[in-house]
Amino acid sequence: MKPLIPMALAATLCLPAARLGAHPHVFVDVALRFTADTQGRLSEVEVTWSYDDFFSLLILTDMGLDPDGDGTLTEAELAQLKGFDLIEWPDGFEGDLYMYQGETKIALDHPIPTGIALTNGRIIATHTRTFGPVKADALRIEAYDPTYYVAHSLAGPITLPKGCVYTITEPDLDESQEQFRQMLSELSAEEQYSGVEIGNLFSESLSVTCAAPS
C-alpha cells in the first residue's frame, strides 16, 4: 500500500520486506459491506479501513491536520482528509483487495471515497468499489498488501445481503514464515533488495456463499 505512506515513514518503508524481515509497519482493520442487485448477485463492496493510531498520527501531521492535537477534526479538515488514501493509484495497484470466483479473479472498479472519520485517534476511511455482478458461488476475498508493509486484518464487521454467509480462514503463521524463508533462500541478494511479494502468505481468506433467490 505504498501510495498512502506519508513522508515521515518514507525512509523506513522504502526498504524491501526481504531486508526488514516479514514484519509489517502499518496495521489496518478491514470491514466489508457487500451489496446485491435485484437478482441477488453481488455487485458492490464498501470497504472501511481503520488505520492504527500511530500511522493515523503520522498522516495527520504530514497533512497539517489537527494542529491542537485534541483528536477532533473540523468539517474542513475532514473534507481535506477524505480520500487521502486513494489519491495516488498507480498502474497495477489493486487497492489491497482481491476477489476470486473459483480461480478467476474478479475485476474491481476504481474506488470512490464515501466516508472519513477520526475516532479514538484512528483514521477510519471508507470507499466503495463496484464489480460484476457475480453470483456468490465459490467466492473468495483476500485483503492484503503484496509487499507486507501494511498488515490487513478482516476485523469486520463483514456485512452481507440476506441469505449469504461467510467464513474466515486464518493463515498458518509458522508455515507462512517458513515459506518466506524458503523464498529468500532462492533469491539473489539483488532480488532480495528489490523486494518480494509475500503479503498473500500472511493474509486471511474470506469465503462467501449465498442461497439462490426464491
Secondary structure as UniProt FT lines:
FT   HELIX           2..4
FT   HELIX           7..13
FT   HELIX           17..20
FT   STRAND          26..36
FT   TURN            38..39
FT   STRAND          42..51
FT   HELIX           53..63
FT   TURN            67..68
FT   HELIX           75..81
FT   TURN            82..83
FT   HELIX           84..86
FT   TURN            91..92
FT   TURN            95..96
FT   STRAND          97..101
FT   TURN            102..103
FT   STRAND          104..106
FT   STRAND          112..119
FT   TURN            120..121
FT   STRAND          122..134
FT   STRAND          139..143
FT   TURN            146..147
FT   STRAND          150..153
FT   STRAND          158..159
FT   TURN            162..163
FT   STRAND          164..169
FT   HELIX           173..185
FT   HELIX           189..194
FT   HELIX           199..202
FT   STRAND          205..210
//
